[in-house]
Amino acid sequence: MAATARVADGTALRPDGSAPMPGVPKPVRKRGPWRTGLLLASPAIAVLALLFIAPLFMLVYNSFRTQAGDPTLHNYTRFLGDSFYRDVLWHTLWIGALTTLGCLVVGYPFAVYLRGRSPRARNYLSLVLLSPLLISMVTRAYGWLVLLGPKGPVADGFHALGLDAPKMLYNDTAVVVGMVHVMLAYMVLPLMGSLDRIDPALTPAAKGLGASGWTCFWRITVPLSLPGMLAGSLIVFSLTVSSFVTPAILGGPTVKLMPYFVYTEATSNLNWPYAAAIGFVLIVVTTILTAVYARLLRGRGGEEVFA
């Protein structure tokens, strides 16, 4: 029997080739999985391109222009050739690292404590953890001004003990304390996700084999929570080095960070190209450091970060 003829779109024809044969369905072409995924992700891609990629492109474009609009590399040579600005960049990264370390030191025990609590207790404690994010940044910063001020509760505590209160405002300590208070939730939430995925039977099994509590913690809990540590550290560090309000209020005129100079050049000096160059340098350096950090931590067992 001769094979049934078909047109280009796959529809079967009569034996004489005159018209399609009735009752023969047209074959359905299956869309590839990558095409389906691309179609579903297209709205998010469009929003990302509009709100992130396009502004970043304009930032890079303006950073290579003069105020008159002429192409130039002077903005970058001015920044990289000035030791003052290099020190400001280093100081910004240092504050970001200290804040990340502080959030990890404070947040890890809190996340471990939440792991063993009942769902109701976890909800209440999580609300307390997230409460700083429900308050205006300016309000939070001025609250710390009252607490750390020379006549605040912290200074009164030192005086009650017969000690002289140290200077706690307009320095790196005040900035780090304020930033840890703001960023703590961004560290604890990824840690909670990693700790919840650890099999609860691992620790009793290790203790049954003779391991102590500290051995179980350092050999089981900490390595398996590395993805949460990595995710939280990247979020906290990236947000800290780009923060402006809290460092400006708590650091005052003595603590100068990169976002402060971006703001000053753009608003006071009206030098938008140089402000764009400062901002782009900060983006590049932060991206390189976070990529290196992620690479090192993945090599120690943190392969899946946001899984």
N, C-alpha and C positions, 0 to 999 in steps of 0.2 A: 504494500500500500504506500502510495506516494506521501511524502511528508506534507503537512499542512502549511500553505504559504502564509506569511505574515508581512505586514507593513513595517515601516521603520519604528513605529511606537510599540510594536509587539502585538497588535490586534490581528486575530486570525481572519483569513479571507476564505471565500467559497472556493471550491476546487477550480472553477473557471476564472477566478480572480476578479469577479465583478463587484462583490460587496462583502462586508464583514459577515462572518457566520454568526447567526443568533445563538445566544446561550453560552457563548464561550467568553468567560470573563477576561478582562484585560489584566495582565500580570502587574502586580504591585511592586514597584521598586523601593527597596528598603534604603532609608537614609543612613549614611554612615554614622557611627557613634560620635565621631569628632565634629561632624556637621551639626548634629543635634545639640551637643554641648556648646558649640560656638553660637548657635541660635539662641539658646537659653541664656548664655552669658553676655549677649550683645547689649542689653540695657545697662548692665553693670559696667561693661567696657566703655560704653558711650559716656556714662556719668564720670568714670575715672578719667577718661581723656579730657572731658570738659573742665572738671574741677581740679585735676592734679597735673596731668601731662601738659596741658596748654599753659597754665601759669608757670610751671617749671621751665618750659621752653622760653617763655617771655623773660623769666628771670635770667636765664643763661644768655639770651640775646642782649638784654640791656647791660649785663655785666661787661660785655666787650664793646661798649659804646661810651663815648664821652657825653657830657651834658649837652653838647651841641649836636649829638647824633652821629659823630664820626667814629669809624672802627678804631679800636685801640686795645693794647694790653696793659696800659698804665695802671688800671685799677688793681690788677693782680700783682704787678711788680711793686706797686706802692704797699700793698698789704704784706706780701711775702718778704719784702726787703726791709720792713720796719720791725725791729725787735720788740717794740711795744705791743704791736698787734699780735705778734707771735706769742708773746707772754699771755695776752688776753685769751687767745685760742687755747693755750695749754691750761690756763686757769679754768676756763669753761669746761674742758674735758675732765679736769681734776674734780670739780664740783659735781659733775655728772657721775663720776666713778664713786665718790664718797656717798652720794645719795643712793646709788644703786646698792652699794655695800650695806648702808644703813637699813634700807628697805629689806634686804635679804636677811640681815641679822635679826631684825625685829619681826619680819613677816614669816620666816620659816617656822619658828616655834608656835606662832599663832595658827598657821595652817595645820601643823601637826596636831595642835590642840583641837581645832575644829573637826579634824578627821574622826575623832572618837566620840563626838557629841551626837545627841539625838537630832533628828531633822528639825524639830521645833527650836532647839537651842541654836542650831546652826543658822536658822533664819534670823533670829534676833541678833546674833553676833555678826552676821553678814551685814545686817542693816547698820549696826554701829560702825563696821568697817567702811561702808559706802557713804556714811553720813557726811564726811568732808567734801565729797563730790557734789553734794546737794546744796552747798553754800557757795556764795560768790567768792572768787579768788581774792578780791580786795578785802572782803570781810574776814576771811581766814587769815590773811596776812596781818591785818590790823589787830586781830585777836592775839596773834603771837607778839605783836608790839607791846600789848598790855601785859602779857604773861612774862616776857623776857625783859621788860623795862626796868629801870633802876628802882622804881617803887612798886614793882609787880610782885605777885605771889612767890615767884622763884627767888627774887632778891630778899624778900621777907623771910623765906626759909633759911637762907644763909645767915641773915642777921640774927635769927632766933637761935642758931647754933653758935653764935659768937664769931662768925667768920665774915670776912669782907666778900661781898658779892662780886664775882668777876664780870667783866664787860661782856654782855651776851647779845648785844644788838650791833648792827652795822659791821658785821664781820662774816667770815665763812661759816662759822658755827651756826649763827642764826639762819643763814640761807639753807644750810643742810638740814637743820631741824624742821624748818618750814616746808621744804621740799619733800622730806620723808613723810611728813604728815599728809601731804597731798597725794603722793605717789604710792603709798603703802598698799592701797587696794589693787593697783595694777601688778603688784608683785604677788600678793596673797592669792588672788583668784586663779592665775595659771598654776600656782603650786598646789592649790586644792584639787584642781583637775588631775594633775599627775599623781598626787597621793591617793585619790579615790580609785585610780586604775591599778594600784598595787594589790595583788592578791593577798587578802588578810591571812591566808593560811601559811604564807612564807615565814613570817616571824615565829609562830609557834613551832613550825617544823625545824627551823634553825636552832631554837632553844632546846628542842628535843634532842638535837645532835650535839649539844654542849656549848652552843654559842651564848655569850652573855648579852645583856640588853644593849650595851654600847656597841658590841660587835654587830648585832643585828641592825642597829641604826646606821652605822657607817658602811656596812657591807651590803645592805639590802635597801633600806629606805632612801638613803641619800643618792646612790647611783640610779635607782629607778625613778627618782624625782628630778633628775637632771633636765628632762625636756621642759618641765615647768619652771625650773630655775632659769633656763636659757630664755624662754619666752618672756618671763617677767623682767629679767635683766635688760633685754633688748628694748622692751616697752618703756621701762623706767628711765633708762639712760637716754633714749631718743627724746623723750618728752622733757627731761630735765635740761639738757643742753640747749633746748629751744625755748625754755620758759623765760618770760620777761617780768610779769607782774610781781610774783613772790620775791625773786632776787632783787628787784628794784626797790621794793618797800623794806624788806628786812636787811638787805645789804647796804642800802643807802648810797651815798656818793663814794664810799671807799671800796665797794665790791663791784667791779666792772666786768661784765660778761659779754659774749658776742651778741646776743640779742639786743643788749643795750646800745651797742654801737650801730647796729642795723637801724634801730629806731631813731637814734640821734642823727645819723647821716640822711635818713629819709625825711624826717620832719623838721629838724632844726637847720641843718645845712642844705637841705633840698638837693642833695647829691644822690639821686636815685641809682645811677649806674654803680657808684662805689658801694652803696648799700646792697645792691644786688650781688656784687662780687663778694662781699663779706658773707652774705647769706649762702651763696653757692659754695664757698670754701667750707663753711660749717657743714653743709649737707654732704659734701664729698668726704670730708674727714670722718664724720659720724658714720657714713655708710661703710667706709673701709674698716673702721674699728669694729663695728657690729658684725661685719662679715667675717673678719678674722676671729672674733670671739665665738661666733656661732660655729665656725670650722673647728676650733680647738675643743669646744665643749662637745660637739658631735663625735669627735674622735675618742671621747671618754665615755661614750655610751648614750649620748643624747641625740640619737638619730632622728627620732620623731619629735618635733617641737610642738606643733599644734594638733597632734593626733588625739 
